[in-house]
């Protein structure tokens, strides 16, 4: 499996508005997540704003096309950075709180 970290920045808008909600929805529809899993502890963490993770068989060109299509769907100009990961370290990310079932 290939692992990617993707950053999409929309121009002329702020991270905490409806425009980014559109991006988040479009990215999720294409299989991107806004979280990352610590494989050792099995704890899931939130990524920083406008960053996404993707794990799959797709190559970096396919990931680029998926991310560009999602960004284009917002109607904003954007920048995009994709990294294929051979390993990752992170610090001080917020843990995803799981709802407990009754």
C-alpha positions in Angstrom: 0.0 0.0 0.0 1.1 3.5 -0.8 0.8 6.3 1.9 0.4 9.9 1.0 0.1 13.2 2.8 -1.6 15.9 0.8 -1.9 19.6 1.5 -4.5 21.7 -0.3 -4.6 25.4 0.3 -7.5 27.4 -1.2 -6.6 31.0 -2.1 -8.7 34.0 -0.9 -10.4 32.2 1.9 -9.8 31.1 5.5 -9.5 27.6 6.9 -12.6 27.7 9.0 -15.4 28.4 6.6 -17.9 26.8 4.2 -15.4 26.8 1.3 -13.1 24.5 3.2 -16.1 22.4 4.2 -16.8 21.9 0.4 -13.1 20.9 0.0 -13.3 18.4 2.9 -16.4 16.8 1.5 -14.9 16.5 -2.0 -11.6 15.1 -0.6 -13.5 12.6 1.5 -15.6 11.5 -1.5 -12.2 10.7 -3.2 -11.0 8.6 -0.3 -8.9 11.2 1.6 -9.0 11.4 5.4 -8.4 14.4 7.7 -6.8 12.1 10.3 -3.7 9.9 10.6 -3.3 6.6 12.4 -0.3 5.9 14.7 0.3 2.4 13.6 2.2 1.5 16.8 -0.4 2.7 19.3 -3.4 2.4 16.9 -4.5 5.9 18.0 -6.0 8.2 15.4 -5.1 11.9 15.3 -6.4 15.0 13.5 -4.2 16.4 10.9 -3.5 20.2 10.7 -6.0 22.3 8.7 -6.0 21.6 5.0 -4.0 18.4 5.2 -5.2 14.9 4.3 -3.9 11.4 4.3 -4.5 8.7 1.8 -3.6 5.0 1.9 -4.1 2.9 -1.2 -2.7 1.2 -4.3 -2.9 4.4 -6.4 0.3 6.0 -7.7 1.2 9.7 -7.0 -0.2 10.8 -10.4 -3.6 9.4 -9.6 -3.5 10.9 -6.1 -2.6 14.3 -7.7 -5.6 14.1 -10.1 -8.0 13.1 -7.3 -6.8 16.0 -5.1 -6.8 18.5 -8.0 -10.4 17.6 -9.0 -11.5 18.0 -5.4 -9.8 21.4 -5.1 -11.2 22.5 -8.5 -14.7 21.6 -7.4 -14.6 24.5 -4.8 -14.3 27.1 -7.6 -11.2 28.6 -5.9 -7.6 28.8 -7.1 -5.5 26.5 -5.0 -2.0 25.2 -4.3 -1.3 21.5 -3.8 1.6 19.5 -2.2 1.7 15.7 -2.2 4.2 13.6 -0.4 4.5 9.8 -0.8 5.5 8.5 2.6 8.2 6.0 3.5 7.6 6.9 7.2 6.2 9.7 9.2 6.6 11.3 12.6 4.3 13.8 14.2 4.0 15.6 17.4 1.3 17.2 19.5 -1.6 16.4 17.1 -5.0 16.2 18.7 -6.3 12.7 19.3 -9.6 11.8 17.7 -12.1 11.2 20.4 -14.2 8.1 19.7 -17.8 8.1 20.9 -18.5 5.3 23.3 -21.4 3.0 22.5 -23.8 2.3 25.3 
